[in-house]
Every structure is written in structure tokens, then in C-alpha cells.
Amino acid sequence: MRIVVGIKWVPNTQAVRFDPKTGTLIREGVPSIVNPHDYPAIELALRLRDKYGGEVIAVTMAPPSARQGLEHVLGMGVDKGVLLTDRAFAGADTLATSYVIAKAIEKIDKEIGHVDVAIFGHETIDSSTAHIGAQVASWLGWPYVYYARDAELVEDGKLKVRRQTERAIEEYVLNLPAVVATAIKALEPRPIRLLHKLRAKIEQPIIVWTNNELGLDKRCIGLKGSPTVVANITFMPEVPRKKIVYKPKDPKDAARWLLRQLFKDEAVAPFLKKALWG
């Protein structure tokens, strides 16, 4: 199998800043990490590779510094990385981002080898839209399942995907190629191994593609290709905390105490009464 797994190099959420003029994230000088919700997708891709053979290719659209993120997942055992980086991609919303990623997957399929599955995390911590998996599937015209917890090949080379909803575990059998998005914390990611890190440093299996290689219409990418408009940004002041600690022995006593405290709050009490008694 050849599996593409999407990752995002995201700003640390404790240090996020926005440009008040463009409404886009300010990345310069902000520490970044691999999006935590992408780790289950990486783990699922590696498990499928380990079981059925093939390779896992991590893809990210990001500034050049995201090479660190690709090196990190290569340390987990990912075989190759593709960094999509170009000033023309900057300021993209999910529609423009998914378009670039879908076109990169098509290029991988054509130039590196047939892609069987593309796997994405549920959402990212810097936007939480949960759009990318569905939008990439739409661009590619591939079947799509989200909230996935596990997957395996079945008869006729199809992919059986198990996903968890609020009330049940559902199973879907997909024709390949397909797109899958994993549920948050669905799988425990494996640790980084020194052997993989050394291989990544020596072999340097990271490919860099700009729009010169992809050849996409600039009206469809970046800020120009993004229909989402940030009309206004309001910065909320930090809410002062009362720092009240109550340590009852009886959980029921704790619940009663908490309700009493909430009813004392004039802003909360009306909503609480409506929720409890209609």
C-alpha cells in the first residue's frame, strides 16, 4: 500500500497571534508543533504499512520551517515527506488548502506511485474546522469516512473502516483509493526511534514542492483562492478567576455546592434555570 498522511505544522496554541489587518495567523517568532490530532492518522497509516507493506508519505502545506515537523514524523517511521511551500499558498483557508493537498496527492500518484489511501486527523488545534479530509476527498472524487478508529484490507482489495459514533461502532467497506479521517485520540502514537531519525538525516527523504512544480492557478490558491473572509477580530480580556477550591468527601455534596455557586452568578443563573426546568 502507498498511504499519504496529512499533517499540519501548527502554532503552539498558548502563543497564537493574529494579524488584525488580514485576519491570518502570525507565524514568525511563534513556536510550532505537529498538530496533536494528526498523530492518530500517522499511527493508523503506519499500522497499515506494517501489516500490508508499502510506504507512508507525510504531506504538509506550510512555511519552510515545517520541515522540522516532517523530520519529527519521519522519526516515528514515516518513509517520506512532502513539503508544499510557496508564498502563493499563504493565507489559505480550508478550501484552498485542501485543493493544494489534493493536487499534491495526484502528483504523488503520478510521479511516485499509485496512492491507495489518504489519511487525515480529525481537526487542527489552531482552527478546529474538521474540513480538510472531506474537502480533499471531494476534490479527488474518492469515498470518505471520518471518526475512524481502525482499518484493514478485506476481500477484493477494499478497505474496511471502523468508526465510533456517540452510540455505536459502525463499519464501512470502501473502494480504493479512499480518504479516511481519524477520531481524536483514536490511537496511541508510537514513540520516535533513533534509528528512524538517523535514517531521515542521512537519506533526507523530504521532497519540497513549490507552485512551480504543482503549476496551480494562483486564483485558486492562497488568499486569492480562499472564499472565507475574516470580517473582524475581537480580542477578549482574560477572565479573572476566583480560585475557590472545595473538597467534599461526598460527590453529591460537591454537585449541590457547585449548583449553589452557579445560582449565585446573575449572568449564569437564568440559563441554568432554563436548562433545568425549561
C-alpha positions as CSV (number, residue, x, y, z in Angstrom):
1,M,0.0,0.0,0.0
2,R,1.0,3.6,-0.6
3,I,-0.5,5.8,2.1
4,V,-0.5,9.6,2.2
5,V,-1.0,11.1,5.6
6,G,-1.7,14.8,6.0
7,I,-0.1,16.7,8.9
8,K,-0.1,20.4,9.9
9,W,2.6,22.4,11.4
10,V,0.6,24.5,13.9
11,P,1.5,27.4,16.2
12,N,1.5,26.5,19.9
13,T,-2.0,27.5,20.9
14,Q,-0.7,29.3,24.0
15,A,1.2,31.7,21.7
16,V,-1.2,32.3,18.8
17,R,-1.3,35.8,17.5
18,F,-3.4,37.2,14.6
19,D,-2.7,40.0,12.1
20,P,-5.5,42.4,12.7
21,K,-5.4,43.6,9.1
22,T,-5.5,40.3,7.3
23,G,-7.1,38.1,10.0
24,T,-4.4,35.4,9.4
25,L,-2.1,33.8,11.9
26,I,1.2,35.4,12.7
27,R,3.8,32.5,12.5
28,E,7.0,34.5,12.7
29,G,8.7,34.0,16.1
30,V,5.9,31.6,17.3
31,P,6.9,28.1,18.4
32,S,5.2,25.4,16.3
33,I,4.4,21.7,16.8
34,V,2.9,18.9,14.8
35,N,-0.8,19.1,15.2
36,P,-1.6,16.7,18.1
37,H,-4.8,15.4,16.4
38,D,-2.8,14.2,13.4
39,Y,-0.9,11.6,15.5
40,P,-3.8,9.0,15.3
41,A,-3.8,9.4,11.5
42,I,0.0,8.9,11.4
43,E,-0.3,5.8,13.6
44,L,-3.1,4.3,11.5
45,A,-1.0,4.8,8.4
46,L,2.0,3.2,9.9
47,R,-0.1,0.2,11.2
48,L,-1.5,-0.4,7.7
49,R,2.0,-0.1,6.2
50,D,3.4,-2.5,8.8
51,K,0.7,-5.1,8.2
52,Y,0.4,-4.9,4.4
53,G,3.7,-3.5,3.2
54,G,4.3,-0.4,1.1
55,E,5.2,3.1,2.3
56,V,3.8,6.1,4.2
57,I,4.3,9.6,2.8
58,A,3.6,12.6,5.0
59,V,2.4,15.7,3.3
60,T,2.1,19.2,4.7
61,M,1.4,22.7,3.3
62,A,3.3,25.2,5.3
63,P,6.3,27.6,5.6
64,P,9.8,26.1,5.2
65,S,10.1,25.7,9.0
66,A,7.6,22.8,8.8
67,R,10.5,20.7,7.6
68,Q,11.0,20.1,11.4
69,G,7.6,18.6,11.6
70,L,8.2,16.2,8.7
71,E,11.5,15.2,10.3
72,H,9.6,14.5,13.5
73,V,7.2,12.1,11.9
74,L,10.0,10.5,9.9
75,G,11.4,9.7,13.3
76,M,8.2,7.8,14.0
77,G,8.7,5.6,11.0
78,V,7.1,7.5,8.1
79,D,9.0,6.7,4.9
80,K,9.0,10.1,3.0
81,G,7.8,13.6,3.5
82,V,6.5,16.2,1.0
83,L,6.7,19.8,2.0
84,L,4.4,22.1,0.0
85,T,5.7,25.6,0.5
86,D,5.3,28.7,-1.5
87,R,4.4,32.4,-0.8
88,A,1.5,31.8,-3.2
89,F,0.0,29.3,-0.7
90,A,0.0,31.8,2.2
91,G,-3.3,32.8,3.8
92,A,-5.2,29.8,2.5
93,D,-8.5,28.8,4.1
94,T,-9.5,25.1,4.2
95,L,-10.9,25.2,0.6
96,A,-7.6,26.5,-0.9
97,T,-5.5,24.3,1.4
98,S,-7.4,21.1,0.5
99,Y,-7.1,22.0,-3.2
100,V,-3.3,22.2,-3.0
101,I,-3.1,19.0,-1.0
102,A,-5.4,17.1,-3.4
103,K,-3.3,18.2,-6.3
104,A,-0.1,17.1,-4.5
105,I,-1.7,13.7,-3.9
106,E,-2.4,13.5,-7.6
107,K,1.2,14.4,-8.4
108,I,2.4,11.7,-5.9
109,D,0.1,9.2,-7.6
110,K,1.5,10.1,-11.0
111,E,5.2,10.5,-10.2
112,I,6.0,8.4,-7.1
113,G,3.4,5.6,-7.3
114,H,-0.2,4.8,-7.0
115,V,-1.8,6.1,-3.8
116,D,-4.3,3.7,-2.1
117,V,-5.3,5.7,0.9
118,A,-5.1,9.3,2.2
119,I,-5.5,9.7,6.0
120,F,-6.0,12.9,7.9
121,G,-6.5,13.8,11.5
122,H,-10.0,14.9,12.7
123,E,-9.1,18.6,13.0
124,T,-6.4,21.0,13.9
125,I,-5.9,22.9,17.2
126,D,-5.4,26.2,15.5
127,S,-8.7,26.2,13.6
128,S,-10.8,23.1,14.6
129,T,-12.8,23.2,11.3
130,A,-12.5,19.5,10.6
131,H,-12.9,20.3,6.9
132,I,-9.7,19.0,5.2
133,G,-10.4,15.3,5.0
134,A,-13.8,15.8,3.4
135,Q,-12.7,18.6,1.1
136,V,-9.7,16.6,-0.2
137,A,-12.0,13.6,-0.8
138,S,-14.3,15.9,-2.7
139,W,-11.5,17.3,-4.9
140,L,-10.3,13.8,-5.6
141,G,-13.7,12.2,-6.0
142,W,-12.7,9.4,-3.6
143,P,-15.0,7.8,-0.9
144,Y,-14.6,9.2,2.6
145,V,-15.2,8.1,6.2
146,Y,-14.5,10.1,9.3
147,Y,-14.2,9.3,13.1
148,A,-12.2,6.3,12.1
149,R,-10.6,4.2,14.8
150,D,-9.2,1.2,12.8
151,A,-9.0,-0.1,9.3
152,E,-8.0,-3.2,7.4
153,L,-7.9,-4.6,3.9
154,V,-10.7,-7.1,3.0
155,E,-11.7,-9.1,0.0
156,D,-11.3,-7.6,-3.5
157,G,-8.7,-5.2,-2.1
158,K,-11.3,-3.0,-0.4
159,L,-10.7,-1.1,2.9
160,K,-12.9,-1.9,5.9
161,V,-13.0,1.1,8.3
162,R,-14.4,1.1,11.8
163,R,-15.6,4.4,13.2
164,Q,-17.0,5.3,16.5
165,T,-20.1,7.5,16.8
166,E,-21.8,8.6,20.1
167,R,-23.9,5.5,20.3
168,A,-22.3,2.8,18.1
169,I,-19.3,1.4,16.3
170,E,-20.0,1.4,12.6
171,E,-18.2,-0.4,9.8
172,Y,-17.8,0.8,6.2
173,V,-16.2,-1.0,3.2
174,L,-14.7,1.4,0.8
175,N,-13.4,1.0,-2.7
176,L,-9.8,2.2,-3.1
177,P,-8.5,4.8,-3.4
178,A,-10.2,6.4,-0.4
179,V,-9.8,9.1,2.2
180,V,-10.1,8.5,5.9
181,A,-10.1,10.9,8.9
182,T,-9.3,9.5,12.3
183,A,-11.2,10.3,15.5
184,I,-9.4,12.4,18.2
185,K,-7.2,10.2,20.4
186,A,-8.4,7.1,18.4
187,L,-4.9,5.5,18.5
188,E,-1.9,5.9,20.7
189,P,1.1,7.1,18.6
190,R,4.3,5.2,18.7
191,P,7.5,6.8,20.0
192,I,10.2,8.2,17.9
193,R,13.1,5.9,17.3
194,L,16.7,7.0,17.0
195,L,17.2,4.6,14.0
196,H,14.4,6.4,12.1
197,K,15.8,9.8,13.0
198,L,19.3,8.9,11.7
199,R,17.8,7.4,8.5
200,A,15.9,10.7,7.9
201,K,19.1,12.7,8.5
202,I,21.2,10.5,6.2
203,E,18.8,9.7,3.4
204,Q,16.9,13.1,3.6
205,P,13.7,11.7,2.2
206,I,11.9,15.0,2.2
207,I,10.7,16.4,-1.2
208,V,10.0,20.1,-1.5
209,W,7.3,21.3,-4.0
210,T,6.5,24.9,-4.7
211,N,3.8,26.1,-7.1
212,N,6.5,25.9,-9.8
213,E,6.2,22.1,-9.5
214,L,2.4,21.9,-8.9
215,G,1.6,24.5,-11.6
216,L,-1.7,25.6,-10.0
217,D,-3.8,28.6,-11.0
218,K,-2.9,31.4,-8.4
219,R,-6.6,32.4,-8.4
220,C,-7.4,29.0,-6.7
221,I,-4.7,29.0,-4.0
222,G,-3.6,31.1,-1.0
223,L,-5.6,34.2,0.0
224,K,-6.9,34.7,-3.6
225,G,-8.4,31.2,-3.7
226,S,-10.0,31.5,-0.2
227,P,-13.7,32.5,0.0
228,T,-13.5,32.7,3.8
229,V,-13.3,36.3,5.0
230,V,-12.4,37.3,8.5
231,A,-14.5,40.4,8.8
232,N,-13.4,41.4,12.3
233,I,-11.2,40.2,15.2
234,T,-12.1,40.9,18.8
235,F,-9.6,40.3,21.5
236,M,-11.3,39.2,24.7
237,P,-9.6,40.2,28.0
238,E,-8.5,37.5,30.4
239,V,-11.4,36.4,32.7
240,P,-10.4,36.8,36.4
241,R,-10.6,33.6,38.3
242,K,-12.0,33.4,41.9
243,K,-9.8,30.3,42.6
244,I,-12.3,28.8,45.0
245,V,-11.4,25.2,46.0
246,Y,-14.0,22.9,47.5
247,K,-13.0,19.3,48.5
248,P,-16.0,17.4,49.8
249,K,-15.9,13.7,50.5
250,D,-19.4,13.0,49.0
251,P,-19.7,13.6,45.2
252,K,-23.4,14.5,45.7
253,D,-22.4,17.2,48.2
254,A,-20.0,18.5,45.6
255,A,-22.7,18.7,43.0
256,R,-25.1,20.6,45.3
257,W,-22.3,23.0,46.2
258,L,-21.5,23.7,42.6
259,L,-25.1,24.4,41.8
260,R,-25.4,26.8,44.7
261,Q,-22.3,28.7,43.4
262,L,-23.7,28.8,39.9
263,F,-27.1,30.1,41.0
264,K,-25.3,33.0,42.8
265,D,-24.0,34.2,39.5
266,E,-26.6,36.6,38.0
267,A,-25.2,36.0,34.4
268,V,-25.4,32.2,34.6
269,A,-28.5,31.6,36.8
270,P,-31.2,32.4,34.1
271,F,-29.6,29.9,31.6
272,L,-29.2,27.3,34.3
273,K,-32.8,27.6,35.4
274,K,-34.0,27.3,31.8
275,A,-31.8,24.2,31.2
276,L,-33.0,22.5,34.4
277,W,-36.7,23.4,34.4
278,G,-37.4,24.8,30.9
